[in-house]
Amino acid sequence: MQRSVPQTFDRVLSSMCTEPHPAARRAAERYLATNPGDPSTYTEVAALEADAVDTLGEITSLAEPHGYVTSGGTEANVQAVRAARNRLRDRTNPNVVAPESAHFSFNKAADVLDVELRLVPTDEDHRADLSAVRAAVDEETILVVGVAGSTEFGRVDPVPELAAIAHDAGAFCHVDAAWGGFLLPFTDHAWSFAHAPVDSLTVDPHKCGQACIPAGGLLFRERAGLDALAVETPYLESTSQATLTGTRSGAGVASAAAAMDELWPDGYRREYDRASALADWFADELRERGFGVVDPELPLVAAEVPEPAFDALREREWRISRTASGLLRVVCMPHVTRGTLSSFLSDLDAVR
Ligand SMILES: *Cc1c(COP(=O)(O)O)cnc(C)c1O
């Protein structure tokens, strides 16, 4: 049997995952055979999870966070919708209002939970259009979603305004900072629990947190948010479970705790500074070559690269992807260096 080898990160430019921090790798291996889904048996990893949630609270400016380490942003977003649905059971035809830049996990949430998803247009700079959101919200709305670091353009929605619209309608406000959450503390964007009465938030250690997969994060401002997800667990010593998964990997939990222990806040700040400078440089290089570039706000560059060049770069084994509108997307994750992008530009010059 042929022994397979995973890809290296050398040519991976469009992924939001990265090489985990060495401390995260060690912790993942050590806790591989633990199950935080059964916290009264696996007490050590349960304690690490509590630490991880506390640190995620610090990162998102929430003094007493209620949440857990999810399998990823998808589970966190599905659970945020589920909590809002469960807390507003009086709404008979519940709907969720989100900008069209929202991650496709909200489509899954709507499907699984049988709620209506109202996707509204974004403005010319790819942020939620407030008048469109206002027009879509009604008395059946349970949740208004803001994206803080959108998957395609790295844009941050006007979170305080979205929270106000949500609360005026008696609905909850959820911020999806799955990718942006470990970058935004070092910016002056208004996105976190401190900036607006946000009710719940997604922030993924397995993206910019440099933890191992699977490690997402879901936080609620109020205990009632998490409680709305709890079901009774008859055969376990712990009496209830709020997670969507049952048995889950202690590797993700332990690696998240270890990565944040190593990197929060100085390591993440250094990486934010490095990646931002790299994205600005790369955007300039593309502009000088005559490509249309979407100004990077967070370290993610989208550019108009013609299809034949894109295809030729894929053939040269660059792992790149396109936005829905066909733009090349380069995400400046920790493994993406100036050397990587210089050699990408040389290939681009050769194929265009
Ligand atoms: C990546 C991402 C998700 C999905 O997270 P997974 O960990 O892939 O499930 C959700 N929202 C945003 C904004 C993302 O960038």
The ligand as a Tripos MOL2 file, in Angstrom:
@<TRIPOS>MOLECULE
LIG
   15    15     1     0     0
SMALL
NO_CHARGES

@<TRIPOS>ATOM
      1 C1        -14.3320   29.5020    7.9420 C.3       1 LIG1
      2 C2        -15.5430   30.2710    8.3060 C.ar      1 LIG1
      3 C3        -16.6790   29.6240    8.8210 C.ar      1 LIG1
      4 C4        -16.7840   28.1260    8.9030 C.3       1 LIG1
      5 O1        -15.9280   27.5790    9.8310 O.3       1 LIG1
      6 P1        -15.4770   26.0470    9.7540 P.3       1 LIG1
      7 O2        -14.4940   25.9650   10.8490 O.co2     1 LIG1
      8 O3        -14.9290   25.8260    8.3820 O.co2     1 LIG1
      9 O4        -16.6980   25.2180   10.0110 O.co2     1 LIG1
     10 C5        -17.7280   30.3990    9.2310 C.ar      1 LIG1
     11 N1        -17.6930   31.7430    9.1120 N.ar      1 LIG1
     12 C6        -16.6310   32.4120    8.6130 C.ar      1 LIG1
     13 C7        -16.6480   33.8930    8.5250 C.3       1 LIG1
     14 C8        -15.5130   31.6840    8.1840 C.ar      1 LIG1
     15 O5        -14.4580   32.3430    7.6610 O.3       1 LIG1
@<TRIPOS>BOND
     1     1     2 1
     2     2     3 ar
     3     2    14 ar
     4     3     4 1
     5     3    10 ar
     6     4     5 1
     7     5     6 1
     8     6     7 2
     9     6     8 1
    10     6     9 1
    11    10    11 ar
    12    11    12 ar
    13    12    13 1
    14    12    14 ar
    15    14    15 1
@<TRIPOS>SUBSTRUCTURE
     1 LIG1         1 GROUP 0 **** ****
